[in-house]
Amino acid sequence: MKTSEVMRVEPAKPEAAQQHFAAKLSFETDCADVFEALEQGHHDFVLLDVRGPNAYAKAHVPGALNLPRAQITASVLQSLGQGKAFVVYCAGPHCNGADKAAEFIARLGFKVKIMIGGIEGWRDEKLAFASL
């Protein structure tokens, strides 16, 4: 029997797969989990929209604060976070603004995750937006 391209490289052993996916989840969350946490009043993280103010004004995730990457400083994060982790998002999968912001936030010594999908993921989930 011919092996498919999918199985040409054998899957990882279950223990290695578990470690890999657990590590991946420590770096990212998704729109549905953020929505659920916000709906249930869990405020154990600070949600940051790292896009520019014009994009934020047009549409953003309800409860998100606008903090473009160029404005991120340790003192600003300290005043917003009070020991909480940050969750950042940008436009979507075609944009690496959230990755750049998350890297910088981590470099400043703060815990951070990315909301994968960004605004496009939020829209795909048909979740409500806020605007200014």
N, C-alpha and C positions, 0 to 999 in steps of 0.2 A: 504494500500500500504506500502510495506517495505521500510524503509529509507536506502539509500546507505551509505557506510562508508564515502564518501565524505561529505555528509550532516548530518552525525551523530552529529557533532558539528555545530551549526548554524553559518552562516557567520556573521561577525561583522556588526553593523549598518553602513550605508554609511558614516556618519560623522566620526566615529571611523576609518573606513577603509581609508578614505582620509587622516586623520592625520598620521596613521601608514605608508602609502606609501610615503607621503611627507617627513616624518622623514627618512625613508629608503633611499630616493633619496638624502638626505643631506649627507649621508655617502658613497654613491657609484655612479659610472657612468659605462657605458659599452664601449666596444671597438668601436662600431659604432659611438657613440657620440664623443669619443676622436678623431677618424679618421676624422669625419666631421669638428670638431673644428680646427684641424691641417690643413686640406685641405683649409678651409676658412680663414686661417691666424689669427685665434683667439688665442692669446697668453696670456690669462688671467689666466693661470695656468702653473705650471712647472711639466712636466712629468718625473717621476723617475722610473727607472728599478732598483729594489733593489736586484736583483740576483747578483751572483758573476761575476767578470770580464770575465772569460772564457765563461760563458753562454751568457753574453752580447755581446761579440765579435763575437760569432757564428751567432746570430740573435737577433735583438731588434726592437722595434717600432721606426720608423723614428722620430727623434726629441727628443727621450728620452735620459736623462742623466743617466749614471750608478752611483749609489750611494748605495753600499751595506749597509745593516742595521748597521753593526759594525762601519761604517764610518760617520754615521749621527750625526751631532752636531748642536747646535743652531747657531754657527757662520757660518758653511757651509750652512745651510738652509737660513740664513739671506743674505748671499752673492748671493745665487741662486734665492731666491724668491722675494726680494724687495717688500714685501707686498702681493704677490700673494699666492694663495692656491696651494697645492701640490696634484698631482694625482700619486699614486704609484701602481705598479704591480709587480708580480713575475711570477713563472712558470704557474700557473693555479689553478683550483679549488682544486687540491690535495695538494696545498702548502699554508701554512699560513704565509709565509714571508711578504707578503704585509700587512696582519693584524698586525703583530708585528711591522713593520715599521710605519704604520699609527698610531698605539697606541703611539709609542715613539714620533713621530712628533707632535701629539696632546699634549702629556705630556710636550713637549718643548714649547708649546704655539702657534703653527702654525696651520692654517686651512689645512685639508687634506681629500681626498676621495680616495677610492680604485677603480681601474679599474677592475671590476669583469671579470673573465675569464682569465686574465693575457695573457701570450704568447699563451697559448692553445686557448683561446677565439679569439685572433687576427688571429691565423691560421685557426680556424673554420670559421671565417668570410671571409677567403681568401684575406686578406689584405697583402700588400707588407711589407717585412722586410728590415731592413738595417743591415749591418754587417761591421766589421772592417777588 
